[in-house]
């Protein structure tokens, strides 16, 4: 009743309060200050929850891979989306089971010898460089490698325990499966939180991002299979030790552009020289053949249908993400950079459309 009487009182001015700002200029400046405070607050919040955001983005990447497989099956089999998605997941689980059951014994024996061989060859290489005047401290190399590997702890420390990395991957898989089952549901949910006039643009941008992500992940899987299988075949044909393990490592590291190929090549050459100079030179030849064919044939064919990213830009993003988040950051740097590029391109297109519309209105009929 009291509020109604005050509202009906013609002498009552709701602006006459300690919090009111009568000056239009001061009111505008206060709004600008609030915008900056909100931006800074959101930035601090994003930094604080960056680990969780990275896990969610990893789930989106995994969901794009599942969605791409389900769409590919839809071209050939008349099953519903749920069944096609289940087939893709079953195929992936079957491959992992086969890898652990059929090839597990051989890979485990090779993996047990792998660190020793790499360590011995690395020591010989450092000794050879030291004999020729290159002062390299092995401790520095170990520190750099340790920082890169332990960077995963930045992401997994929120989960805790010795099985933090496994738990993180499991969480990424679970969230990715949920998103892949009903991607439109989550897209509509995010669009609902935006202003009405921005929803159509968001849906269009999200659709382009999803399409590019599916293409990017499909191309990445093709490159992984090609590099892994051909490396294994060519190394096994010459009798290089641990050919299967090196093929698997090369295939997995092919997911990381540029950096992955260098790491895989270094490991391959170190193992090759453990069998003699001829075998070492052969592994170098294998590395250049596989990477040349992949770089000049496979990748260009994929890049035509995906997001074409500048190599220096990708390396810079990998450097930043690797320092911040370790190995997981390296894996997700390329997809994240691709999504940012698409968002910026879509924003530029929207600005051009708005400028053309304003020019048309200014010129008149």
C-alpha positions in Angstrom: 0.0 0.0 0.0 2.9 2.3 0.9 4.5 1.8 -2.5 1.3 2.5 -4.3 0.8 5.7 -2.5 4.3 6.8 -3.4 3.8 5.9 -7.0 0.6 7.9 -7.1 2.1 10.9 -5.4 2.9 13.5 -8.2 5.5 15.1 -6.0 7.5 11.8 -5.6 10.5 11.6 -7.9 12.0 8.1 -8.2 15.2 9.6 -9.5 15.8 11.6 -6.3 17.9 9.0 -4.6 21.6 8.6 -3.7 22.0 6.1 -6.5 20.4 8.1 -9.2 22.5 10.0 -11.8 20.6 12.9 -13.3 23.3 14.0 -15.8 23.0 12.1 -19.1 26.8 12.3 -19.6 27.5 10.8 -16.2 24.9 8.2 -16.8 26.5 7.2 -20.1 29.9 7.0 -18.5 28.5 4.9 -15.7 27.1 2.4 -18.2 30.5 2.2 -20.0 32.2 1.6 -16.7 29.8 -1.2 -15.9 30.5 -2.8 -19.3 34.2 -2.7 -18.6 33.7 -4.2 -15.1 31.6 -7.0 -16.6 34.3 -7.7 -19.3 37.0 -7.8 -16.7 34.9 -10.0 -14.4 34.1 -12.4 -17.3 37.8 -12.6 -18.2 38.8 -13.4 -14.7 36.1 -16.1 -14.5 37.2 -17.6 -17.8 40.8 -17.8 -16.6 39.6 -19.4 -13.3 37.5 -22.1 -15.0 39.8 -22.5 -18.1 40.5 -26.1 -17.2 36.8 -27.0 -17.2 36.3 -25.0 -20.4 39.1 -26.9 -22.1 37.5 -30.2 -21.1 34.1 -29.0 -22.5 35.8 -28.0 -25.8 37.5 -31.4 -26.0 34.1 -32.9 -25.6 32.8 -30.8 -28.5 35.7 -32.0 -30.7 34.9 -35.6 -29.8 31.2 -35.0 -30.4 32.1 -33.6 -33.9 34.0 -36.8 -34.7 31.0 -39.0 -33.6 28.5 -36.8 -35.4 30.7 -37.0 -38.6 30.8 -40.8 -38.4 27.0 -41.0 -37.9 26.4 -38.7 -40.9 28.8 -40.7 -43.1 26.9 -43.9 -42.2 23.6 -42.2 -43.0 24.6 -42.1 -46.6 24.8 -45.9 -46.9 22.5 -47.4 -44.2 18.9 -46.6 -43.6 19.2 -46.5 -39.8 18.1 -43.9 -37.3 20.6 -41.4 -35.9 20.8 -43.2 -32.6 21.6 -46.5 -34.2 24.3 -45.0 -36.4 25.8 -43.2 -33.5 25.9 -46.5 -31.5 27.6 -48.2 -34.4 30.3 -45.6 -34.5 30.9 -45.9 -30.8 30.9 -49.7 -31.0 33.5 -49.5 -33.8 35.7 -47.3 -31.8 35.5 -49.5 -28.6 36.1 -52.6 -30.7 39.2 -51.0 -32.2 40.6 -50.2 -28.7 39.8 -53.7 -27.5 41.6 -55.2 -30.5 44.5 -52.9 -30.0 44.8 -53.9 -26.3 44.1 -57.6 -26.8 45.5 -58.7 -30.1 48.5 -56.3 -30.3 48.8 -55.6 -26.6 51.4 -58.3 -25.9 53.7 -57.3 -28.7 53.3 -53.5 -28.0 53.9 -53.9 -24.3 57.2 -55.7 -24.9 58.2 -53.0 -27.3 57.1 -50.3 -25.0 59.2 -51.7 -22.2 62.3 -51.4 -24.4 61.4 -48.1 -26.0 62.4 -45.7 -23.2 65.8 -47.5 -22.8 66.6 -47.3 -26.5 65.5 -43.7 -26.8 67.5 -42.8 -23.7 70.6 -44.5 -25.0 70.4 -42.9 -28.4 69.7 -39.5 -26.9 72.8 -39.8 -24.8 74.9 -40.7 -27.8 73.5 -37.7 -29.7 74.2 -35.3 -26.9 77.7 -36.7 -26.6 78.3 -36.4 -30.3 77.1 -32.7 -30.2 79.2 -32.0 -27.2 82.3 -33.4 -28.9 81.7 -30.9 -31.7 81.4 -27.8 -29.5 77.7 -27.7 -28.8 77.3 -27.2 -25.1 73.9 -28.8 -24.3 72.8 -29.5 -20.8 70.7 -32.7 -20.6 69.0 -31.3 -17.5 67.6 -28.4 -19.6 66.1 -30.8 -22.1 64.5 -32.9 -19.3 63.0 -29.8 -17.7 61.4 -28.7 -21.0 60.0 -32.1 -21.6 58.8 -32.4 -18.0 57.0 -29.0 -18.2 55.3 -30.1 -21.4 54.1 -33.4 -20.0 53.2 -32.2 -16.6 51.1 -29.4 -18.1 48.3 -32.0 -18.2 48.2 -31.6 -14.5 46.9 -28.1 -14.9 43.8 -29.6 -16.5 43.4 -32.7 -14.3 44.2 -31.3 -10.9 40.6 -30.3 -10.5 39.7 -34.0 -10.7 42.7 -35.1 -8.6 44.3 -38.5 -8.1 46.8 -40.5 -10.0 44.1 -41.3 -12.6 43.4 -37.7 -13.4 44.2 -37.9 -17.1 42.1 -41.1 -17.5 39.2 -39.5 -15.7 39.5 -36.4 -17.9 39.4 -38.4 -21.0 36.5 -40.4 -19.7 34.6 -37.2 -18.9 35.4 -35.8 -22.4 34.0 -39.0 -23.9 30.8 -39.0 -21.8 30.0 -35.3 -22.4 30.9 -35.8 -26.1 28.5 -38.7 -26.5 25.6 -36.7 -24.8 26.2 -33.8 -27.2 26.5 -36.0 -30.2 23.1 -37.6 -29.4 21.2 -34.4 -29.5 23.4 -31.5 -30.8 20.4 -29.3 -31.7 19.1 -29.4 -28.1 22.3 -27.7 -26.8 22.4 -25.3 -29.8 18.9 -24.2 -29.1 19.6 -23.8 -25.4 22.5 -21.5 -26.1 20.6 -19.5 -28.7 17.7 -19.1 -26.2 20.0 -17.2 -23.8 20.9 -14.7 -26.5 18.9 -11.6 -27.6 16.3 -12.5 -30.2 17.9 -10.4 -32.9 21.2 -12.4 -32.5 19.8 -15.9 -32.5 19.7 -16.4 -36.3 23.3 -15.2 -36.7 24.4 -17.5 -33.8 22.7 -20.6 -35.4 24.2 -19.8 -38.7 27.7 -19.4 -37.2 27.3 -22.6 -35.1 26.2 -24.6 -38.1 29.3 -23.4 -40.0 31.5 -24.3 -37.1 30.0 -27.7 -36.7 30.4 -28.4 -40.5 34.1 -27.3 -40.4 34.8 -29.2 -37.3 33.4 -32.5 -38.8 35.5 -32.0 -41.9 38.6 -31.1 -39.9 38.3 -34.1 -37.6 37.6 -36.4 -40.6 40.7 -35.1 -42.4 42.7 -35.5 -39.2 41.7 -39.1 -38.8 42.5 -39.8 -42.5 46.0 -38.4 -41.9 46.5 -40.4 -38.7 45.5 -43.6 -40.4 47.7 -42.9 -43.4 50.8 -41.9 -41.5 50.4 -44.7 -38.9 49.8 -47.6 -41.4 52.4 -46.5 -44.0 55.1 -45.9 -41.3 54.4 -49.4 -39.8 54.6 -51.1 -43.3 57.7 -49.4 -44.4 59.6 -49.8 -41.1 58.5 -53.5 -40.9 59.6 -54.1 -44.4 63.2 -53.2 -43.5 63.1 -54.9 -40.1 63.3 -51.8 -38.0 62.7 -52.7 -34.3 59.3 -51.7 -32.8 57.7 -51.0 -36.1 54.2 -51.5 -34.8 54.8 -49.2 -31.8 56.4 -46.5 -34.0 53.5 -46.7 -36.4 50.9 -46.3 -33.6 52.9 -43.3 -32.1 53.2 -41.7 -35.5 49.5 -42.1 -36.1 48.5 -40.7 -32.8 50.9 -37.7 -33.0 49.6 -37.0 -36.5 46.6 -35.4 -34.7 48.9 -32.6 -33.7 50.0 -30.7 -36.9 53.7 -29.7 -37.3 54.8 -30.6 -33.7 53.5 -34.2 -33.8 55.4 -35.0 -37.0 58.7 -33.7 -35.6 58.3 -35.7 -32.4 57.4 -38.8 -34.2 60.2 -38.4 -36.7 62.8 -37.8 -33.9 61.7 -41.0 -32.1 61.7 -43.0 -35.3 65.2 -41.9 -36.2 66.5 -42.6 -32.7 65.2 -46.1 -32.8 66.5 -46.6 -36.4 70.1 -45.6 -35.5 70.0 -48.2 -32.7 70.2 -50.8 -35.5 73.1 -49.2 -37.3 73.8 -46.3 -39.6 72.1 -47.9 -42.6 68.9 -48.5 -40.7 69.0 -44.9 -39.3 69.3 -43.4 -42.7 66.4 -45.6 -43.9 64.2 -44.3 -41.1 65.1 -40.8 -42.1 64.0 -41.7 -45.7 60.8 -43.2 -44.5 60.0 -40.1 -42.4 60.5 -37.7 -45.4 58.5 -40.0 -47.8 55.6 -40.2 -45.4 55.6 -36.5 -44.4 56.1 -35.3 -48.0 53.2 -37.4 -49.4 51.0 -36.4 -46.4 52.0 -32.7 -46.8 51.7 -32.4 -50.5 48.8 -34.8 -51.3 46.7 -35.7 -48.2 46.7 -32.4 -46.4 46.0 -30.2 -49.5 43.0 -32.4 -50.4 41.7 -32.1 -46.9 42.3 -28.4 -46.6 40.2 -27.6 -49.6 37.1 -28.9 -47.7 38.1 -27.7 -44.3 39.6 -24.6 -42.6 42.8 -23.6 -44.2 45.1 -22.3 -41.5 48.5 -20.7 -41.8 51.3 -22.9 -40.5 52.9 -20.1 -38.5 49.5 -19.3 -36.9 49.0 -22.9 -35.9 52.5 -23.1 -34.4 51.9 -20.0 -32.4 48.6 -21.3 -31.1 50.2 -24.7 -30.2 53.0 -22.9 -28.4 50.5 -20.9 -26.3 48.2 -23.8 -25.6 51.1 -26.1 -24.8 52.6 -23.7 -22.3 49.2 -23.2 -20.6 47.7 -26.7 -20.7 50.5 -29.1 -21.8 49.7 -32.1 -24.1 46.0 -31.6 -24.1 46.4 -28.0 -25.1 48.6 -29.1 -28.0 45.9 -31.5 -29.1 43.1 -28.9 -29.0 45.0 -25.9 -30.3 44.3 -26.5 -34.0 40.5 -27.1 -33.6 40.2 -24.1 -31.3 42.1 -21.9 -33.8 39.8 -23.1 -36.6 36.7 -22.2 -34.6 38.0 -18.7 -33.8 38.8 -18.1 -37.5 35.3 -19.1 -38.5 33.7 -16.9 -35.9 35.8 -13.9 -37.1 35.0 -14.6 -40.7 31.3 -14.8 -39.9 31.5 -11.5 -38.0 33.3 -9.8 -40.9 30.6 -11.1 -43.3 27.9 -9.7 -41.0 29.6 -6.3 -40.9 29.9 -6.3 -44.7 26.2 -7.2 -45.1 25.2 -4.4 -42.7 27.4 -1.8 -44.6 25.9 -2.9 -47.9 22.4 -2.5 -46.4 23.2 0.9 -45.1 24.7 2.0 -48.4 21.6 0.8 -50.2 19.3 2.7 -47.9 21.4 5.9 -48.3 21.3 5.7 -52.1 17.5 5.2 -52.0 15.4 3.4 -54.5 
